């Protein structure tokens, strides 16, 4: 099953151009939803105005080469490895979900556009990656849903409690789960169940890509831009229009009124709130 392409069998029921048109429509929905989200939340306006404020408060000019270096660091850290996530379990879960989703989406596009009919034999590696991508997504997503979410792991809420903020992860997990179940029934030749779970697969993916305006989908595109801007503000000294960090080794900082209580305190005062996991229900 894991090396078989589940899409060609659909060609007898659904023409290839219809499947391809559906993928194009979902792609357009993501673009439209992201643009509407930017307009509604004024995200682009915020980034532009914040960049202008930072430029006025900059203490030095960041060269083009340095900006390129900061961009590459952002891609390597915040985008490719999610290094900003301090919790190792959360980070691993996120990476499995992210790379599983990317693999699943890319191989879906390849299979539907390049190998849509039984006459088109896809290389074994592509359907294998399609299934592995969906499995990775499910592993990372369900791990997050049942064990890592703050409202479940730290606030004591039941895992089945749903709010609008859960729309993205729930529809994402449903899409991957129903895709795997559909593929399994397709491989077993159980046409009735196969059609049923394919319909659920299409329904959940339509919800996933069609509700970008109301879900956290667009957050994936804003996060790298915010991380890059933060690095630039640190480099040019504007520090996102925040004051410089206090340094108690500097007499000028040490003798400030706000630092008076810490004047004679040790620089490192233990773990503090990180001493134990936040499990106070």
N, C-alpha and C positions, 0 to 999 in steps of 0.2 A: 504493500500500500504506500509506504513512505517514499518510494521512488517512482510512483505512477502519477501521471498528469491527470487530475480530475476534470479538467475543463473540456477536453475534446468530446467527451460523452454528452455534453450539453448541447452540442451543435445540432443534434437531431431534434431537440426541443426548442432551443433558442439560437437563432442565427448568430454567427461570429460577430457581425457588424453591430448587433444589438449589445453584446457584452462589451465590445470596444467603446461604443457610444456611452454606455453606463459609466465606464472608468473615466472617460473624458468629462462627463457630467459631474462626477464626484470631485475631480480635480478642480473644475471651475467653481464648485460649491465651496471648496476650501479657500480658494482665492477670494471669492466674494465675501465669505464669512469673515476672513481675516481683515479685509479692507473695511467692512462694516464695523468690526470690532474696534479697529483703529479710530474710526470716525466717532463711534459711540463713546469709547473711553478716552478719546483724545490722546492716544498713546504717542502718535507721531508728533503732535504738537508739544507734548510734555518733553520728549527727548530733544526736540529742536530748541525749545526755550531753555531747558536745563543746560544744553551745550553752550548756548549763548551766554548764560550766567557764568558758567565755568570758565569760558574764554575770557570774560572780563576780569575774573578773579585769578587768572593763571599767573604764576610767578615765573614761569619760563616757557619758552616755545618748544613744543615737541616736534622734532623733525619728521619728515616723511618716512625715513628708514626706521626710526624708533616706533612710529605708529604701525608700520608693517610688522615689526617685531612683536608689538603688543597684540596685534590681530592674530598672529600665529600662536602666541602663548594662550590667547583666549580660546582659539579653536582646539588646541592640544589639551587645555585644562578643563575649561567649563563645558565645551561641546563634546569632545571625543572621549574624555575619561571622567567627566562629572566630578572633578576633584574638589569642588566647593562643598560637596556633601560630606560632612565630617563623620556621620554614622556609617561604618563600613557595610552593615547589612542594607541600609537604605541605598547606598551607592551601588552595591552589587545588584540589588533588585532593579534599580533604575537602568543600569547598563544592560541587563538581560532584556528588560522591556523595550528599551530604545532600539538596540540592535536587532532584536527579534522583529519589532515593528517595521524597521527599515528593510530588513531582508524579506519579510513577508510581502510588503507592498511592491518592492522592486521585482521580485520573482513573479508576482501576480500579473504585473504589467507585461513582463516578458512572455509568460505562458499564454496570456489572452491575445496579445498582438502578434506574436511570432509563431505560436503553435496552437491555434484555436480548434483545429479539426483532427479526427483520427488519422488522417493522411499525413499530418505534420508530426513527426516524431521528435519530441524534445529530448535533449541530452539528459541522462539520468540525474546529473548533478543539479539541474534547475528545480524539478519537483522535489528532490531531496532537500534542497535549501528552503523551498516553500514550506514544507512540513516542519523542518527544524526551526525556521523563523517563527512559525505559529506556536510551536512548543516552547521556545525561548520566551516569547511574549507571555504565554500563559504562566510559565514558571515565575518570571519576575513579577507579573501583574497580580497573580493570586497570592504570592508571598507578601506583597505590599498590602493587598486588600485585607487579608486575614490577620496579619501579625505586626505590620510595621506602621500602619496609619496611626497618626497621633491620637485621633478621637477613639480608636480602639485600644491601642497599646498603652496609652497614658491617661485617657479620660474615662475609660471604662464603658464606653458606648458599645452596644452590640454590633457585630460585623454587618448585620443585615440592615442597619439604619441607613437610609438613603436621603441625600439632599442634592440640590441642583449641582453643587460642585463635584459630585460623583459621576455626573453624566459622561464625562470623557472616559474615565477608567472603566466604568461599567460597560459602555458600548464597545470600547476597545477589546475588553476581555470576551464579550459576547461574540464579537466578530471572529476572533481567532478560534474560540471554542467551537462555534457552529461550523466554521470552515473545516476543522479537523474531523468533527463528527460526520459532516457531509461527505468528506473524502473517504472515510472509513466505510460508510454505507455504499458509496459509489463503487469502491473496490470489491465489496461483497456482492454487488449486483442486486441490492435491495432497492428497487426503483422508487417505491412508495415513500419509504423513510428518507431516501436520498433527496427526493424533491422537497419533502417537508423541511429538512434541515438546510437545504440550499436556500429555501425561501427565508428561513430565519437568519441565515448568513447574509443575504442581501438586505433584509430589513435592518439588522443591527449595523451593517456597514453604512447604510443610508443615514441612520441616526448619527453615527460617528462623524461622517463627513458633512452632513447637512445641518448640524447643530453647532458649528464652530462659534457662532455669535454668542451662544449661551453656555458653552463649555470652556475647558481650559486648553483646547487644542491650539489656539493662537498663541498661547503662552510659550510654546516651543520656539516660535519665531522671534519673540520679544526678548527672551532670556539671553541669548548670545549678544544681542545689541546692547542690553543693559550692562552685561559683564564687561564688554569691550569699553564702553563709555566710562565705567568705574575705573578701569586700569589707566585710561587716558587722564582722568582727573587726578589720579594719584601721581602720575608722571609729571603733569604740568604744575602741580602744587595747589590747584584749586580745591581739591578734596571734596568735590560735590557740594561746595559752598559751606562746608562744616569747618569748625576751628581745628587747629593743629592738635594732635594728641599730646597730652601732658606728659612730660618727662621729668620724673622726680629726681633724677640725677643732675638735672640742670637747676642751679640755685634760683634762677628767675621763676621757673615753674614751681619749685618746691615752696617758695615763700608766698605764692599767690593765696588769696583768702580761701578759695575753693579747695585748696590742697592742704589747708592748715591742719586738719584732723589727721591727715596721712603723713604729716611731715616726718615723724620719727618711726613710722610703720615700715616693716620689711617690704622690699619690692615684690617678693613672691609670698603670698599668704595662703597657700594651699589650694585645694581643688574647688572649694566653695560649693556652688550649686551642682558642679559636675561630680561631686563625691558619690552620688548614687543615682540610679535611673529614676525619672519622674513617674512614679507609679502610685500617686496619692489620689484615690478615687473620691 
